[in-house]
């Protein structure tokens, strides 16, 4: 198995100073003035537009990302929430096995609850939930999306309890509408 590795660049199109990273990094700006492009050599990462794994997020798999702002607009993060620079990153470890998560309509695990073992294009349509404000990830790594059909702002969750998804440092209040397992070979 290859180690995860990402290379960050100060300028678009992989120009300017670079910083190679093969672990979680809470503040990329300790190494670069800004980061506007990157290459994922191996593995999968979630990148954030604020330090300490806060702010808007984007899931990146192996590939080249020549303009972070253009990529964030293509993923539906519009409305003033474009990622202009990457400030922190987290490696998504490989997961082999089951995927299991409970979603709750209200914060602190209140309201309707449903257990997910697979992707869900629309929580509202499938479960008639008015909202999803907390979750408990028992197995696997998941991406939560603001809009149905896996669009809009993203939120990465790994095994653990999330009592209030709105307190996770994402800009503006977010409604969770769809959920996808991270099944890539990370």
Beta strands, then each sheet from edge to edge (+ up, - down):
strand 1: 5-11
strand 2: 15-21
strand 3: 37-42
strand 4: 44-50
strand 5: 54-60
strand 6: 63-65
strand 7: 88-92
strand 8: 100-106
strand 9: 110-116
strand 10: 134-139
strand 11: 142-147
strand 12: 151-157
strand 13: 160-162
strand 14: 178-181
sheet 1: 2+ 1- 3+ 6-
sheet 2: 5+ 4- 7+
sheet 3: 9+ 8- 10+ 13-
sheet 4: 12+ 11- 14+
end
